């Protein structure tokens, strides 16, 4: 049986810290801390994070589509 490579061919985002959106995530949390959980003052941070996650998901779907056995 062949062993798997030590590092995957693409970064895993199983943990939030592994995500390319981690800086946006932490910025959102820092904003909430700064404004005492007043979400309305941090909407811009949430929108940037949401857009990043959307792009990350699209990239993952595209990557998986190219690996599909059924296409």
Biopython code that builds the backbone (N, CA, C, O; Angstrom):
import numpy as np
from Bio.PDB.StructureBuilder import StructureBuilder

atoms = [
    (1, "UNK", "N", (0.842, -1.183, 0.000)),
    (1, "UNK", "CA", (0.000, 0.000, 0.000)),
    (1, "UNK", "C", (0.884, 1.241, 0.000)),
    (1, "UNK", "O", (1.805, 1.353, 0.808)),
    (2, "UNK", "N", (0.607, 2.155, -0.889)),
    (2, "UNK", "CA", (1.395, 3.386, -0.980)),
    (2, "UNK", "C", (0.977, 4.350, 0.125)),
    (2, "UNK", "O", (-0.204, 4.451, 0.454)),
    (3, "UNK", "N", (1.942, 5.050, 0.689)),
    (3, "UNK", "CA", (1.617, 6.015, 1.732)),
    (3, "UNK", "C", (1.227, 7.343, 1.104)),
    (3, "UNK", "O", (1.647, 7.679, -0.004)),
    (4, "UNK", "N", (0.421, 8.080, 1.835)),
    (4, "UNK", "CA", (-0.008, 9.390, 1.344)),
    (4, "UNK", "C", (1.108, 10.403, 1.537)),
    (4, "UNK", "O", (1.976, 10.236, 2.394)),
    (5, "UNK", "N", (1.074, 11.439, 0.742)),
    (5, "UNK", "CA", (2.067, 12.513, 0.861)),
    (5, "UNK", "C", (1.874, 13.214, 2.203)),
    (5, "UNK", "O", (0.764, 13.273, 2.730)),
    (6, "UNK", "N", (2.957, 13.739, 2.743)),
    (6, "UNK", "CA", (2.912, 14.418, 4.035)),
    (6, "UNK", "C", (2.078, 15.692, 3.966)),
    (6, "UNK", "O", (1.396, 16.036, 4.931)),
    (7, "UNK", "N", (2.125, 16.389, 2.848)),
    (7, "UNK", "CA", (1.323, 17.600, 2.696)),
    (7, "UNK", "C", (0.338, 17.417, 1.555)),
    (7, "UNK", "O", (0.699, 16.884, 0.506)),
    (8, "UNK", "N", (-0.906, 17.855, 1.746)),
    (8, "UNK", "CA", (-1.896, 17.703, 0.681)),
    (8, "UNK", "C", (-1.563, 18.622, -0.496)),
    (8, "UNK", "O", (-0.797, 19.573, -0.337)),
    (9, "UNK", "N", (-2.127, 18.352, -1.664)),
    (9, "UNK", "CA", (-1.840, 19.179, -2.835)),
    (9, "UNK", "C", (-2.396, 20.588, -2.736)),
    (9, "UNK", "O", (-2.019, 21.452, -3.527)),
    (10, "UNK", "N", (-3.274, 20.836, -1.792)),
    (10, "UNK", "CA", (-3.814, 22.160, -1.549)),
    (10, "UNK", "C", (-4.026, 22.323, -0.056)),
    (10, "UNK", "O", (-4.170, 21.327, 0.653)),
    (11, "UNK", "N", (-4.050, 23.558, 0.442)),
    (11, "UNK", "CA", (-4.186, 23.754, 1.896)),
    (11, "UNK", "C", (-5.558, 23.336, 2.396)),
    (11, "UNK", "O", (-6.573, 23.590, 1.748)),
    (12, "UNK", "N", (-5.578, 22.706, 3.531)),
    (12, "UNK", "CA", (-6.821, 22.294, 4.163)),
    (12, "UNK", "C", (-7.390, 23.475, 4.933)),
    (12, "UNK", "O", (-6.655, 24.227, 5.572)),
    (13, "UNK", "N", (-8.687, 23.626, 4.865)),
    (13, "UNK", "CA", (-9.332, 24.672, 5.653)),
    (13, "UNK", "C", (-10.217, 24.034, 6.719)),
    (13, "UNK", "O", (-11.229, 24.603, 7.129)),
    (14, "UNK", "N", (-9.816, 22.840, 7.159)),
    (14, "UNK", "CA", (-10.582, 22.158, 8.194)),
    (14, "UNK", "C", (-10.588, 22.982, 9.471)),
    (14, "UNK", "O", (-11.558, 22.957, 10.229)),
    (15, "UNK", "N", (-9.509, 23.709, 9.707)),
    (15, "UNK", "CA", (-9.444, 24.623, 10.842)),
    (15, "UNK", "C", (-9.484, 26.040, 10.294)),
    (15, "UNK", "O", (-8.919, 26.323, 9.239)),
    (16, "UNK", "N", (-10.145, 26.913, 11.005)),
    (16, "UNK", "CA", (-10.263, 28.294, 10.537)),
    (16, "UNK", "C", (-8.885, 28.924, 10.347)),
    (16, "UNK", "O", (-8.709, 29.747, 9.449)),
    (17, "UNK", "N", (-7.915, 28.559, 11.166)),
    (17, "UNK", "CA", (-6.574, 29.130, 11.048)),
    (17, "UNK", "C", (-5.898, 28.718, 9.740)),
    (17, "UNK", "O", (-4.955, 29.377, 9.305)),
    (18, "UNK", "N", (-6.362, 27.645, 9.111)),
    (18, "UNK", "CA", (-5.802, 27.188, 7.842)),
    (18, "UNK", "C", (-6.443, 27.885, 6.642)),
    (18, "UNK", "O", (-5.965, 27.754, 5.516)),
    (19, "UNK", "N", (-7.503, 28.610, 6.880)),
    (19, "UNK", "CA", (-8.239, 29.258, 5.805)),
    (19, "UNK", "C", (-7.535, 30.519, 5.322)),
    (19, "UNK", "O", (-6.945, 31.246, 6.121)),
    (20, "UNK", "N", (-7.595, 30.782, 4.013)),
    (20, "UNK", "CA", (-7.041, 32.053, 3.526)),
    (20, "UNK", "C", (-7.838, 33.253, 4.032)),
    (20, "UNK", "O", (-7.393, 34.393, 3.897)),
    (21, "UNK", "N", (-8.997, 33.009, 4.606)),
    (21, "UNK", "CA", (-9.857, 34.079, 5.126)),
    (21, "UNK", "C", (-9.614, 34.348, 6.614)),
    (21, "UNK", "O", (-10.343, 35.124, 7.231)),
    (22, "UNK", "N", (-8.611, 33.722, 7.178)),
    (22, "UNK", "CA", (-8.336, 33.899, 8.605)),
    (22, "UNK", "C", (-8.105, 35.359, 8.997)),
    (22, "UNK", "O", (-8.602, 35.780, 10.041)),
    (23, "UNK", "N", (-7.372, 36.154, 8.203)),
    (23, "UNK", "CA", (-7.197, 37.568, 8.586)),
    (23, "UNK", "C", (-8.526, 38.334, 8.664)),
    (23, "UNK", "O", (-8.715, 39.164, 9.553)),
    (24, "UNK", "N", (-9.434, 38.053, 7.740)),
    (24, "UNK", "CA", (-10.739, 38.710, 7.760)),
    (24, "UNK", "C", (-11.562, 38.251, 8.966)),
    (24, "UNK", "O", (-12.285, 39.035, 9.580)),
    (25, "UNK", "N", (-11.435, 36.980, 9.282)),
    (25, "UNK", "CA", (-12.126, 36.423, 10.450)),
    (25, "UNK", "C", (-11.650, 37.095, 11.735)),
    (25, "UNK", "O", (-12.463, 37.506, 12.563)),
    (26, "UNK", "N", (-10.345, 37.203, 11.896)),
    (26, "UNK", "CA", (-9.818, 37.810, 13.117)),
    (26, "UNK", "C", (-10.138, 39.300, 13.171)),
    (26, "UNK", "O", (-10.370, 39.838, 14.253)),
    (27, "UNK", "N", (-10.155, 39.975, 12.022)),
    (27, "UNK", "CA", (-10.525, 41.392, 11.999)),
    (27, "UNK", "C", (-11.965, 41.574, 12.464)),
    (27, "UNK", "O", (-12.269, 42.533, 13.174)),
    (28, "UNK", "N", (-12.847, 40.670, 12.074)),
    (28, "UNK", "CA", (-14.243, 40.733, 12.512)),
    (28, "UNK", "C", (-14.345, 40.571, 14.028)),
    (28, "UNK", "O", (-15.088, 41.292, 14.693)),
    (29, "UNK", "N", (-13.592, 39.619, 14.559)),
    (29, "UNK", "CA", (-13.629, 39.393, 16.009)),
    (29, "UNK", "C", (-13.054, 40.573, 16.774)),
    (29, "UNK", "O", (-13.590, 40.966, 17.811)),
    (30, "UNK", "N", (-11.965, 41.140, 16.267)),
    (30, "UNK", "CA", (-11.364, 42.305, 16.923)),
    (30, "UNK", "C", (-12.321, 43.484, 16.923)),
    (30, "UNK", "O", (-12.408, 44.228, 17.900)),
    (31, "UNK", "N", (-13.036, 43.648, 15.820)),
    (31, "UNK", "CA", (-14.011, 44.731, 15.741)),
    (31, "UNK", "C", (-15.104, 44.533, 16.792)),
    (31, "UNK", "O", (-15.495, 45.483, 17.470)),
    (32, "UNK", "N", (-15.587, 43.317, 16.924)),
    (32, "UNK", "CA", (-16.617, 43.039, 17.928)),
    (32, "UNK", "C", (-16.109, 43.319, 19.337)),
    (32, "UNK", "O", (-16.837, 43.857, 20.172)),
    (33, "UNK", "N", (-14.870, 42.954, 19.595)),
    (33, "UNK", "CA", (-14.286, 43.235, 20.912)),
    (33, "UNK", "C", (-14.177, 44.740, 21.140)),
    (33, "UNK", "O", (-14.465, 45.241, 22.227)),
    (34, "UNK", "N", (-13.759, 45.445, 20.103)),
    (34, "UNK", "CA", (-13.569, 46.892, 20.217)),
    (34, "UNK", "C", (-14.880, 47.635, 20.476)),
    (34, "UNK", "O", (-14.918, 48.595, 21.246)),
    (35, "UNK", "N", (-15.948, 47.183, 19.828)),
    (35, "UNK", "CA", (-17.227, 47.871, 19.945)),
    (35, "UNK", "C", (-18.208, 47.169, 20.885)),
    (35, "UNK", "O", (-19.415, 47.398, 20.814)),
    (36, "UNK", "N", (-17.696, 46.333, 21.746)),
    (36, "UNK", "CA", (-18.552, 45.689, 22.746)),
    (36, "UNK", "C", (-19.688, 44.888, 22.153)),
    (36, "UNK", "O", (-20.823, 44.976, 22.620)),
    (37, "UNK", "N", (-19.401, 44.125, 21.152)),
    (37, "UNK", "CA", (-20.358, 43.241, 20.484)),
    (37, "UNK", "C", (-21.453, 43.987, 19.727)),
    (37, "UNK", "O", (-22.507, 43.412, 19.454)),
    (38, "UNK", "N", (-21.226, 45.257, 19.382)),
    (38, "UNK", "CA", (-22.181, 46.011, 18.567)),
    (38, "UNK", "C", (-21.954, 45.631, 17.107)),
    (38, "UNK", "O", (-21.097, 46.202, 16.432)),
    (39, "UNK", "N", (-22.729, 44.665, 16.633)),
    (39, "UNK", "CA", (-22.534, 44.109, 15.292)),
    (39, "UNK", "C", (-22.710, 45.144, 14.184)),
    (39, "UNK", "O", (-22.077, 45.037, 13.134)),
    (40, "UNK", "N", (-23.548, 46.126, 14.404)),
    (40, "UNK", "CA", (-23.811, 47.113, 13.362)),
    (40, "UNK", "C", (-22.558, 47.907, 12.993)),
    (40, "UNK", "O", (-22.425, 48.354, 11.854)),
    (41, "UNK", "N", (-21.651, 48.084, 13.934)),
    (41, "UNK", "CA", (-20.419, 48.844, 13.667)),
    (41, "UNK", "C", (-19.380, 48.005, 12.929)),
    (41, "UNK", "O", (-18.372, 48.538, 12.465)),
    (42, "UNK", "N", (-19.612, 46.713, 12.817)),
    (42, "UNK", "CA", (-18.626, 45.812, 12.202)),
    (42, "UNK", "C", (-19.123, 45.202, 10.896)),
    (42, "UNK", "O", (-18.519, 44.259, 10.385)),
    (43, "UNK", "N", (-20.200, 45.722, 10.360)),
    (43, "UNK", "CA", (-20.800, 45.127, 9.162)),
    (43, "UNK", "C", (-19.820, 45.052, 7.998)),
    (43, "UNK", "O", (-19.826, 44.074, 7.251)),
    (44, "UNK", "N", (-18.991, 46.056, 7.835)),
    (44, "UNK", "CA", (-18.020, 46.049, 6.737)),
    (44, "UNK", "C", (-17.063, 44.857, 6.873)),
    (44, "UNK", "O", (-16.741, 44.201, 5.882)),
    (45, "UNK", "N", (-16.617, 44.585, 8.090)),
    (45, "UNK", "CA", (-15.733, 43.433, 8.326)),
    (45, "UNK", "C", (-16.447, 42.128, 8.009)),
    (45, "UNK", "O", (-15.859, 41.219, 7.423)),
    (46, "UNK", "N", (-17.716, 42.036, 8.398)),
    (46, "UNK", "CA", (-18.489, 40.821, 8.118)),
    (46, "UNK", "C", (-18.653, 40.615, 6.616)),
    (46, "UNK", "O", (-18.554, 39.492, 6.122)),
    (47, "UNK", "N", (-18.903, 41.702, 5.899)),
    (47, "UNK", "CA", (-19.087, 41.597, 4.449)),
    (47, "UNK", "C", (-17.811, 41.147, 3.747)),
    (47, "UNK", "O", (-17.856, 40.330, 2.828)),
    (48, "UNK", "N", (-16.685, 41.680, 4.182)),
    (48, "UNK", "CA", (-15.394, 41.289, 3.583)),
    (48, "UNK", "C", (-15.127, 39.806, 3.859)),
    (48, "UNK", "O", (-14.692, 39.078, 2.967)),
    (49, "UNK", "N", (-15.386, 39.362, 5.083)),
    (49, "UNK", "CA", (-15.183, 37.954, 5.438)),
    (49, "UNK", "C", (-16.121, 37.056, 4.632)),
    (49, "UNK", "O", (-15.708, 36.011, 4.129)),
    (50, "UNK", "N", (-17.376, 37.466, 4.513)),
    (50, "UNK", "CA", (-18.353, 36.678, 3.769)),
    (50, "UNK", "C", (-17.934, 36.534, 2.306)),
    (50, "UNK", "O", (-18.051, 35.450, 1.734)),
    (51, "UNK", "N", (-17.452, 37.608, 1.702)),
    (51, "UNK", "CA", (-17.001, 37.565, 0.310)),
    (51, "UNK", "C", (-15.783, 36.652, 0.164)),
    (51, "UNK", "O", (-15.678, 35.901, -0.805)),
    (52, "UNK", "N", (-14.874, 36.719, 1.119)),
    (52, "UNK", "CA", (-13.699, 35.847, 1.091)),
    (52, "UNK", "C", (-14.118, 34.377, 1.164)),
    (52, "UNK", "O", (-13.615, 33.545, 0.409)),
    (53, "UNK", "N", (-15.035, 34.066, 2.071)),
    (53, "UNK", "CA", (-15.500, 32.674, 2.216)),
    (53, "UNK", "C", (-16.208, 32.204, 0.944)),
    (53, "UNK", "O", (-16.093, 31.042, 0.556)),
    (54, "UNK", "N", (-16.935, 33.109, 0.304)),
    (54, "UNK", "CA", (-17.612, 32.764, -0.942)),
    (54, "UNK", "C", (-16.584, 32.391, -2.018)),
    (54, "UNK", "O", (-16.743, 31.389, -2.716)),
    (55, "UNK", "N", (-15.536, 33.202, -2.143)),
    (55, "UNK", "CA", (-14.489, 32.914, -3.129)),
    (55, "UNK", "C", (-13.744, 31.634, -2.784)),
    (55, "UNK", "O", (-13.393, 30.860, -3.675)),
    (56, "UNK", "N", (-13.502, 31.405, -1.499)),
    (56, "UNK", "CA", (-12.834, 30.180, -1.061)),
    (56, "UNK", "C", (-13.671, 28.957, -1.428)),
    (56, "UNK", "O", (-13.141, 27.954, -1.904)),
    (57, "UNK", "N", (-14.973, 29.047, -1.205)),
    (57, "UNK", "CA", (-15.874, 27.942, -1.527)),
    (57, "UNK", "C", (-15.899, 27.689, -3.034)),
    (57, "UNK", "O", (-15.830, 26.541, -3.472)),
    (58, "UNK", "N", (-15.996, 28.749, -3.820)),
    (58, "UNK", "CA", (-16.008, 28.602, -5.280)),
    (58, "UNK", "C", (-14.728, 27.941, -5.773)),
    (58, "UNK", "O", (-14.773, 27.085, -6.657)),
    (59, "UNK", "N", (-13.600, 28.326, -5.217)),
    (59, "UNK", "CA", (-12.320, 27.726, -5.606)),
    (59, "UNK", "C", (-12.289, 26.245, -5.236)),
    (59, "UNK", "O", (-11.794, 25.421, -6.005)),
    (60, "UNK", "N", (-12.816, 25.909, -4.061)),
    (60, "UNK", "CA", (-12.849, 24.511, -3.629)),
    (60, "UNK", "C", (-13.741, 23.687, -4.552)),
    (60, "UNK", "O", (-13.380, 22.575, -4.936)),
    (61, "UNK", "N", (-14.910, 24.232, -4.910)),
    (61, "UNK", "CA", (-15.814, 23.517, -5.809)),
    (61, "UNK", "C", (-15.179, 23.310, -7.184)),
    (61, "UNK", "O", (-15.305, 22.239, -7.777)),
    (62, "UNK", "N", (-14.502, 24.330, -7.680)),
    (62, "UNK", "CA", (-13.830, 24.219, -8.973)),
    (62, "UNK", "C", (-12.724, 23.168, -8.916)),
    (62, "UNK", "O", (-12.569, 22.370, -9.840)),
    (63, "UNK", "N", (-11.963, 23.175, -7.835)),
    (63, "UNK", "CA", (-10.891, 22.199, -7.648)),
    (63, "UNK", "C", (-11.470, 20.790, -7.588)),
    (63, "UNK", "O", (-10.922, 19.862, -8.185)),
    (64, "UNK", "N", (-12.576, 20.631, -6.868)),
    (64, "UNK", "CA", (-13.189, 19.314, -6.746)),
    (64, "UNK", "C", (-13.806, 18.855, -8.057)),
    (64, "UNK", "O", (-13.800, 17.664, -8.371)),
    (65, "UNK", "N", (-14.340, 19.802, -8.822)),
    (65, "UNK", "CA", (-14.949, 19.451, -10.104)),
    (65, "UNK", "C", (-13.894, 18.868, -11.046)),
    (65, "UNK", "O", (-14.175, 17.932, -11.795)),
    (66, "UNK", "N", (-12.705, 19.413, -11.006)),
    (66, "UNK", "CA", (-11.661, 18.912, -11.890)),
    (66, "UNK", "C", (-11.150, 17.537, -11.431)),
    (66, "UNK", "O", (-10.479, 16.837, -12.190)),
    (67, "UNK", "N", (-11.461, 17.168, -10.228)),
    (67, "UNK", "CA", (-11.032, 15.856, -9.709)),
    (67, "UNK", "C", (-12.134, 14.808, -9.777)),
    (67, "UNK", "O", (-11.891, 13.646, -9.452)),
    (68, "UNK", "N", (-13.323, 15.185, -10.186)),
    (68, "UNK", "CA", (-14.461, 14.287, -10.161)),
    (68, "UNK", "C", (-14.265, 13.096, -11.092)),
    (68, "UNK", "O", (-13.712, 13.224, -12.184)),
    (69, "UNK", "N", (-14.725, 11.951, -10.641)),
    (69, "UNK", "CA", (-14.669, 10.740, -11.451)),
    (69, "UNK", "C", (-15.839, 10.672, -12.432)),
    (69, "UNK", "O", (-15.834, 9.865, -13.361)),
    (70, "UNK", "N", (-16.842, 11.528, -12.215)),
    (70, "UNK", "CA", (-18.064, 11.445, -12.998)),
    (70, "UNK", "C", (-18.160, 12.495, -14.098)),
    (70, "UNK", "O", (-19.162, 12.526, -14.811)),
    (71, "UNK", "N", (-17.179, 13.338, -14.260)),
    (71, "UNK", "CA", (-17.281, 14.391, -15.283)),
    (71, "UNK", "C", (-16.688, 13.969, -16.589)),
    (71, "UNK", "O", (-16.695, 14.741, -17.548)),
]
sb = StructureBuilder()
sb.init_structure("model")
sb.init_model(0)
sb.init_chain("A")
sb.init_seg("    ")
for serial, (resi, resn, name, xyz) in enumerate(atoms, 1):
    if name == "N":
        sb.init_residue(resn, " ", resi, " ")
    sb.init_atom(name, np.array(xyz, "f"), 0.0, 1.0, " ", f" {name:<3s}", serial, name[0])
structure = sb.get_structure()
